[in-house]
Each structure stands twice: as structure tokens, then as C-alpha cells.
Amino acid sequence: MNFLKKKIFEIISQEAQKSGVKAYVIGGYVRDSLLRRKSKDIDIVVEGCGIDLATLVAERVGSPLSVFKNFGTAMFRWKDMEIEFVGARKESYRANSRKPIVENGTIQDDQLRRDFTINALAFSLQKENFGELTDPFNGIEDLKNGILRTPLDPDTTYTDDPLRMLRAIRFASQLSFTIVEESIESIKRNRDRIKILSSERIVDELNKILLSPKPSIGFILLDKCGLLELILPQLVLLKGAEMMEGKGHKDNFYHTLEVLDNLSKTSDNLWLRWAALLHDVAKPATKNFEPGIGWTFHGHDFLGSKMIPKIFKQLKMPLNEKMKYVQKMVQLHLRPIALTLEEVTDSAIRRLLFDAGDDIDDLMLLCEADITSKNEKTVKRHRSNFELVRKKLVEVEAKDTIRNFKNPITGEIIMEHYTIGPGREIGLIKEYVKNAILDGIIDNNFDQAYDLMEKRASELGLKKRES
């Protein structure tokens, strides 16, 4: 069998036979092999002690072994693969926990506890039937038909471990599979069970949905099943479109997902995808109808950026430079678009470069993804204008080196030349010089900046230090 040509499978088979245990490749590697998808994660289930077999195999291939006794698992890396061993087991659950009561079991017991039929497929590693597919739930047909169903009654599967509800939606998004209707209805019934999950596990699944080829599939399903309002209620508030005096606005929920899908074609940056998901999150709070004008969302970029830390904290996501990056993208996402609606001046480009810094290219990708309209002429016109902005960015950057702008005049220089310590005047002078450079009044060099410092210091009545 082509899927098992890797040397490691032969070694596992030999060591299992020597030890008198049976071993199987199960789960994701089998599924992905049959779908012709690359997979580097290999799960081995053993009718016996998984840790003991892992120890023997790791010693033979010369890889250090990580053992997790509490979970009965062991793992090592070999070449570009991560191989994890576990003993076959059967499980039972308590209502207030997703941690199972585990007993030793057979391969059949182990397949019964799997989340979906397509993940219950197993290849035998026994010498006598090496590579034979074990498929107790007709998962191979579900795989061919692009269907996600549970081996057991879905209510049992999802109440036992509510993470499986999110995994169903994640697989649907990653693989473009359809979740069977009985599973959808079961997720709706059992949605409150996700409250026992840690935020970290929820976010891990959200990240995988965001990184899927078409993330909108996952978020539409999250909304349909009633999970989104429990996880990210701010997104649900974007739904719907109002009409007044014959003027309507787009449904900002579906617009957001269109932007996210657009971006996913050009960038696999997880945090930029988070920015796409949250770029209009403040529109419900800023929505206003102005007679004669229509619907407005003034300041949703600024307010949206202020909402990002709260959302990250709510999901227990990192409150570090990644959060600040998302915040920055949300705050700046209208700036390049605004430039396409007016004459593109060097000054406006310099300020955009200054504010975006090294993230300017990511910002442009986000803004281009934000061009959504059913009118092809409108989209074409905006994209054409964006090309002008891009060219101007290159020209101004080459001439003025603003992207990594450092003010030629520092607080130390000002205090060295004038009889003042740290204080308000230093900020005023530095801001004056910075604005002059960004507005093109002077070039970005020390001599011109120094002359401007002296002019502003004189206006502020500062005295020079005596030499």
C-alpha cells in the first residue's frame, strides 16, 4: 500500500510483532492519505501498551521520546513526521467534564470512541494483513461523498466531548465537507455544552477555521448552529441589513466573511485573517442614518481598534504584539481606501507609511480584500485606483524612506542644546519636525530638521545652553 511505504511503518510493524501486540495507523493520517492530502502527523493505536511500543520504536530509530503517562501516550519526531502512540481504549464520560473514564480496549472499541466516521478509518500494521483498511462505519463512503457524520448517535458524541462540535465545523471548513443534518440539529441542541471547554481549546479550533481555504464555511456553520453567539457575540451583531427612506446598507456579517475569504486567497497570515474577521466589528455601535445621505458608520475603524483588546481578553488570546498588530490593522483599514477616493498626495502617502510602518504590505492586502461589490465596474475601478496607491507607495518610500521613520531630532538633542529637562516643549518640537517631514516641507535629513528645531524653540522662548 502506497500510503504505508514510509520506513517507519515497517519498523512499527516489526516491533509490534516482536512484542506480541497489534498496531494500527488511525485517524487523520489515514483520512488525509485517502484524500491525497499531505500529512505529517501519524497516530498509532496499539492493542496493548502504546508507551511500551513507542519506547521500542523510538530506540530503534534513535529519536528522543516524550511520554505523557497521565494520558497513556508517547510521542517522538522522526524526519519530518510526528508519531504518537496510544493504547486502544474505550471511554465513558461524566456530564460536567470532557475528560473520559478510560479502560483498555480493542481496535473496535477505539474506533467507536472516534468523533467522525472519516476519522475512525484504520490501516493494519500486522504482517499478515499489512495495509488492510478497517472501516466499521462505512467511513470510506462518507469520505468519497464529502460527508461528516458521527459513528454513534450524535447527541452521545457531542455531549460526551463538546469539542467535537467545533471539530465538525472545522473539518467542514478545511475539507469543504457537508455535516449531515442530524449532526447539525444535535449541535444546536447541545451547543451550551461548549461552556465546559477552555478558551484555549476553542481558540485553537477558531484558528484552524480561519486558516482553512474558505473560512466563511466555518463561520456560517458556527452561526447556523448557535455557537457563534456563545463564542464571539460581537460578530453576530453584524448580521442583518436595514432599509430607511429607500436606502439600505449591506449585511456586514456576510460582507466580513467575503473580505475574509478574499484575504485567504492572498495571505496565510493568521493574525491578518483575525484582522479581516474583526475589521468592521464596531459597525453596529457606530451605525447611524443621516437623511439625504444614508447609512453611516463614522469612526468604526477607531472604535473597532479599541474593542480588540477586550475581545482578545474575552477569548484568552495573547495580549501581546499579535493583538497590537490586529488592533493596528483594524484602526488603519480605511486609510488606503480613502486615498483611492481623492487625489493621492505625497503627504498622505508619507503619513500612511509612517503609521503602518513594516505592516504596510499586510494593510494593503487587507484593504484590497475589503473591496466587495456586486457591481463589477465598481470593483474594477477601486482595484485600478489601488494600483495607483501602490505605485505611489513605492515612489515615496524610495525617495523619503518613511516606512521605518526615525525623527532626526531626539529629546536628548533638544535638552543638549537648550536649558530644559524632560517636558512638554520637547514633545512640541519633535511633533513639529515630524509633521514638517511628513508634509514634505523639509526633507528627512538632520540639517534641515535641526534648523526647524531652532525655529520652533525660538517661538517657544527656549534659551540655548552656553557652550
N, C-alpha and C positions, 0 to 999 in steps of 0.2 A: 504494500500500500504506500503510495507516494507521500501521503501525509506523515508517515512514520519512518521516513528514510533517514532522519537525523540519527546520528550515532547514539545519542543519549537514550533513545527508546530501546535500542538493543541492549544497552548496559543495564537499564532498569529491569528489562525482561529477564536477563541472565541472573541478576542479583535476587530478584523475586523468586525465581525457580530454585536457586540455591537455598533460600530461606524458607521455602515451602509455603509462600503466601501468594495471593493473586493480586495483580496490579492492573489498573485501567487508567487511560487518559480520559478525562471527563470535562464537560463544561465548555468554556469559551474557546479553547484551542480546537476542539472538535467542531464546534459550530462554525468558527471562522475558517477552518480548513475546508469545510464543505461549501462555504460561501466564496471560497478563493480569496479570502482576506488574510493579510499578514497578521500573525500573532506571535508574540514573544513570551507570553505568559502561559505556562503549562501546569495544569493541575493534575496530580496523580492521586487517585483514591486506592487504598490498599485494604484488602480483606485480611486484616491483621494490624500490626503496629506501623503506622506511617512513619513515625520518627525513627524507628529501627531501620527500616528500608532506606530512608533518606540518608541516614548516617553511613550506611554501606556504600551507597552510590556516590555520595559526596567524597568519601575517602578514595574511592576508585578514580574519580576524575580530578581529584586534587583541589576541590573547592571548599572554602570555609563554610560551615553550616550554621544557620541561625535556627535555634529551637525555641518554640513557644509552647511550653508544657501545659499551660492553662487552657490552651485551645487544641492541644493534641496535634499540632502541626510543626513542620520543619521546612526550611526553605534554603536554597542556595542559588547562586548565579553561575552560569557556565556559558562561556562565549557571549552571545547577545541575548541569552534566554534567562528567564526567572522561573525556577521549577519548585513547586510547592507540593508537599506530600501530606496526606491526612488519612487516618484510618476510616474505613467505611463505617457509617453510623446511622442510627435512627434517632429522631428528635421528638420531644414533646415540649409544649410551651405553656407559660402562665400568662394570665390576662394582662398583668402590669409590666411585662418585660418582653423584649425581643430576644433575650438570651435563652437558648433552649436547654432543656434537661437532655443530656446526651448519653446514649448507650451504644456499645459496639453493635455492628450490623453487617449486612451483606451488601453487595453492589446494588441489589434491588432496593434494599432499604434506603441506601444513599440516593438513588435516583428518585425515589418517592419524595424526598425532602427538598428537591431542587425547585427553583422558582418557576421555570417555564420548560415546556416540553423540548424546546430547542437547546436548552442548557442541560438536559438530562441525557443527552447522547453520550455514549462512551465507546472508545476503541479498546479492545482487549490487548494486553501485552503478554498473554500466555503463549508459550511456544507452540502449543497445539492449535491455537486459533488466532494467531497474531494478526492484529488489524481488523478483526471481525467487529462489526458495529452492533452495539447493544442499544436497542431503541424500544423501550417498553410502552411509550405513549404516542408512537407514530410521529415523533418529532421531525423526522426526515420529510414528511409530507408538509408539516407546518413550515418548515424551512423553505421548501420549494414554493409554497404558496404565499410566503411572506406574512405569516400569522403568528401572533403571540397569544398563547393560552397556557394555563397552569395545569400541572399534572393532576392535582387534587381539585376539589371544589374551590373556586377562587376565594370564597369567604374564609375558608380554612387557611389557604396560602397567605392571604393578606392580613388576617387578624393575627396569625402566628408571628409574622415578621412584616410590619408595615413598610419597611424599607423597600420591599418588593413592589409596592405600588409605584414608587418613584423609579425603580429599576425598569418596570414595564414601560413607562413613558420614555425613559432614557433610551432603551433599546429600540422603541418605535421611532425615535428621533434619529438615532445613529444609523439604523438599518433601513429606514423608511418602511417599516413593517406596520401591519394593522393589528391593534389589540381587539380581540373578539368582544362582541357586545356584552356577553355575560360578565367578562372581566371589567369592562368599563363600569357597568352597573354596580359591581361588587366594590370597586374603588370608591364610587360615590357613597355607597352605604358605609364603608369603613374608613372614610377619609380622616375622621377625628383621631384614628389610631396613630397618625404621624406625630401627634403631640408627645409620644413617648420617645421619639427619635432625638438624638443630639443634633444641634445645629450644624456641627461639623459634617455629619453624615448627609444631611440634607444638602448642604452647600457642595459637597463632593459630587452629588448627582446633578445639581444645577450646573456646575462647571462642565460636566460631561455633555449635558444637553446643549449648553452654549457652544461647545467645541464641535458639535455634530455638523454634518454638511448643510443641513437646513434646520436651524434651531427652532424656527416657528412651529414646526410639527410638535415639538415637545411642549412649548408654552401654550399652544392652543389646547392640547390634551390636558395639561395641568389646570387650565381654566375650566374646560368641559367637565372634568372630574371633581371640581370644587376644591382642589388642593392649593391653587394659586392664591386664593384669598386667605388661606392659613399661613402661607409662606411669605408671599410678597403682596400684601393687600394694596400697596401703592400702585401696582400695575393694573389691578382690577379697576381702580378708579378711573383709568384712562378710557375705559370702554364706553361706547355709545357716541352718537352724534346728534346735536340739537339743531333745530331749524327755527329761525325767527325772521320775520319780515322778508321771507323768501331767501334768506341767506343761511347756509349751513356750514359746518366745519367737518373735516374728515374725522373718522373714528381713530383716535390717537393710539388705541391699543393695537389695532391692526397695522396702522402706519409704523409704529415702533417695531413690530415684528418684520415688516417689509424692509425697514432700514437694517435690522439685524441680519436678515438673510442676504441683503445686498453686500453688507460688510464681510460676511462669511465667505464670499466669493473672492475677496481680495486680501484678507488678513486672517491669520490663525492666532492672533494675539488675544489671549483670554480676557485681559483687562480692558482692551479696546472694545471687545464684544460686550463686556459689562457696561461700558460707557454707552454703547449703542442701545442696550436694553433700558438704560435709565436716563437717556438724554432728554426726554420730554416728561420726566416723572412729575414735574411741578406744573404741568399744564392745567390739571383740574383746579389747582389752588389759584391760578392766575387768569382763568377764563373769564372773559367779560364781553358783553355785547355793546357795541357803540353804534347808535343809529346813524345810518348813512355810510357806515364803514364796514360793519360786520363784526365777526368774532375776532377777538384779540387775546393774546397770551403774553402780554408785555412782562418782561422780567423773568420768564420761566427758566431762562438759562442761569441767571444769578441765583434764584431761589432753589432751583434744582441742585446746583452745586452745594448749597447749604444743607440739603437733605441727605446727601451721600453719606456723611459720617454716621448719621442716625440709622440709615438702612444697613450699613456695614456692621454697626454695633448690634443691631437687632438680629442679624444673621450670624453674629460672632465671627465675622470675617476680619482679616488683618487691617488694623487701623494705622498702616504704615505708608510707605511711599506708593504702594499699589493703590490704596484708597485715594491718596492725594492725586495720583495720575488720573483716576476715573473722575474725580472731582474737577480737575483741570479741564479734561476733555468736555465734560458737561457744561462748564462755565463758558468755554470758548466756542462751542459748536455752531453758534450763529455767525461768528465773525467772518469766516471766509465766504459764507453765503451772502452776507451783507455787502461784501466787496463786489460781488458779481452784479449787484443791483445799482451800482454807482460807478463813477469814474475811479479807476484803480490808481490811487496816488502812491508815490514812493513813501510818503509819510505813513499812510495807513498800512502799507506792507511792512515797513520797519517796525511799527508797533505790534503787528501780528507776530512777526518773527521774534520780537523781544519777549512777548507774553508766552508764546508757545515754546520757544527755545528748541531743544533737540526733539521735541514731540510734534513739530510742525508737520512732518510727513504723515504721522498717525492721524493728526487732526484733519488733514486734507482727505484722507481715506474715509473717515467718519462722515465728513461733510458731503462728500460725493455720494456716499451711501444714502444720505438724507434727502437726495433728490428723488422724490417719488411723485408721480402724477400719472393719471390715465391718459393725459394728453401727450403724445409722443413729441410733438413740436416743442412743448414747454420743456420737457426733459432734455431734448437735443439742444435747445437754446441755453439752458443752465449749464449743461456739460461743456458747451463751447466757451461760455464765459469763464468756467472754472479753468479751462486750459490757459486763458489769458492770465488768470491769477497765478497759476503755477509758473508760467514763464516769467512773470514779474517777480515772483519769489526768488527764482534763480538769479535774475539780473541784480536785484537789490542785495541779495546775500553775497554775491561775488564782489560787489562794489563796496559794501559797507560792513561786512562781517558782523551782523547784528545778532545772529542766532545765539551765539554764546557771549552776548554783550557784557562787558565789564566797564563800569564807569571809570574813565581815566582819572577822575577826581575822587579821592577817598576821604574819609573823615580824618585820617592821620595827616594827610597833606594839608587839609584846611587848618587843623589845630597847630601844625608846624609853622604855618605862615601867619596865623592870626592869634590874638591874645584871648582865646576862648577854649573851653573844655567841651566835653560832650554835651550836646543840647540841640534845641530847635533849629538854630541857624545852620548847623551842619546839614540837616535834612533838607532845608530850603535850598541851599546852594547845590547839593547833589541832584535834587529833583530838577532844578533849573537847567543844569548842564545836561542831564539825561534827556529832558524834553527837547532841548535845542538840537541834540544829535539825532533823536528820533524824528524830529520835524524837518531835518535837513538844513537847519540854519547854519550849523557848523559840521565839519567832517568829524569822524570818530578818531581823533588823534589828541595827544596830550597838549600840544602847544595851544591849539585853538580852545580846548577845554579849560586850560589854565587862564587864558585871557578872559574867558567868560566868568570863571570863578572870581577873578579880581573885580570884574564889573559888578557882579551881584553882591560881593562882600562890601563893596563901597556903598551900594544902595542900602545895605543893611546897617551901615555905620560901623563896621568892624575895623579895629585898629590892627595894623601889621606889627608882628613881633620885630624887635630890634635885632639886627644881625650881631 
